[in-house]
Amino acid sequence: MAVDAHTPRETEKQRWDRNFADLLQELRVAQTGVQILFAFLLTLPFSSGFPNVTDFQKDTYVVALISAAFATAMIISPVAFHRALFRQGRKPELVRYAHKMATGGLAFMLIAMTASVLLITDYLLDWKWAIPLTVVTGGWFLTYWAILPFAHREWGDDDEDAASAVD
């Protein structure tokens, strides 16, 4: 396992604590976004225009709603896991679990966001516009949430060399 160049002298326990704190900060950001989307989707059927939607739009709504619910559950689940493991000295297990849940939650959030865009654009525009706009939106999310982060996973290698030269 590679050593973090920014904190080379931290103990393994300190590293797990830092990883968990970093992950919690990330989850706070994601949790806010998915909860706002979920709240919007929960109120949508009670709006005056909703009875006029097509069967396709209703199906798209259900996909968006269920995906937002799943995203919410996965993004909040590390809190429940932490409560279950509290003071048991199992931080590495907690961090690995939270990482998997955050990744899954972001995947469901991507589906919910894209389905929501499809729902709204299909309601407002002709499907010839709704489909391309939704594809672009999904591609945009994939670019910034998956492609760029994975393509740049090795950015820290130069920092390690620089840190070694300074020490």
Disulfide bonds with the S-S distance in Angstrom:
none
